[in-house]
Amino acid sequence: MSVDTYAHKTNLKLYELLRHDGAEILVAKNLVSQAASVTLVLKKFLMFKWLKVNTALYGHST
């Protein structure tokens, strides 16, 4: 996984743009086509932030 807050000059052909609660999220197209679900969890404590991504692929039980 890669997290970047500046994607102005990035080639976005390989990504699909998803919008949720005011956030724009770029997800690789091959992940979108194979994922049964993608869950994003953002946790904050003081000035620290953690982003956790959980994915469940089709055909996998875990």
C-alpha positions in Angstrom: 0.0 0.0 0.0 1.1 3.5 -0.7 -0.2 6.7 0.8 0.5 10.1 -0.7 -1.2 13.4 -0.2 0.2 14.9 -3.4 -0.7 13.1 -6.7 -0.7 16.1 -9.0 1.8 14.8 -11.6 1.0 11.1 -11.1 -0.2 8.9 -14.0 -3.7 8.0 -12.8 -4.5 5.6 -15.6 -3.9 2.5 -13.4 -6.1 3.8 -10.5 -9.8 4.3 -9.9 -10.9 7.4 -8.0 -13.3 6.7 -5.1 -14.9 9.5 -3.0 -16.1 9.0 0.5 -16.9 11.5 3.3 -15.0 14.3 1.6 -11.9 12.2 0.9 -10.6 11.1 -2.5 -9.0 7.7 -2.5 -7.0 6.2 -5.4 -7.3 2.4 -5.6 -5.4 0.3 -8.1 -7.9 -1.0 -10.8 -6.7 -4.6 -10.4 -7.6 -4.4 -6.7 -11.0 -2.9 -7.4 -11.8 -5.8 -9.8 -10.7 -8.5 -7.4 -11.9 -7.1 -4.1 -15.1 -8.2 -2.4 -14.7 -5.4 0.1 -12.2 -2.6 1.1 -12.4 -1.0 4.5 -10.4 2.1 5.5 -9.9 3.0 9.1 -8.4 6.3 10.2 -7.3 6.6 13.8 -6.0 9.8 15.4 -4.2 10.5 18.6 -2.9 14.0 19.3 -0.9 14.8 16.2 -0.4 11.2 15.0 -2.6 9.6 12.4 -2.8 5.9 11.3 -4.5 4.7 8.2 -5.4 1.0 8.0 -6.7 -0.7 4.9 -8.5 -4.1 5.1 -9.3 -5.9 1.9 -11.2 -9.2 1.3 -10.6 -10.7 -2.1 -13.1 -12.9 -3.9 -12.5 -16.5 -3.3 -10.5 -16.0 0.0 -12.1 -16.7 3.3 -9.8 -14.4 5.3 
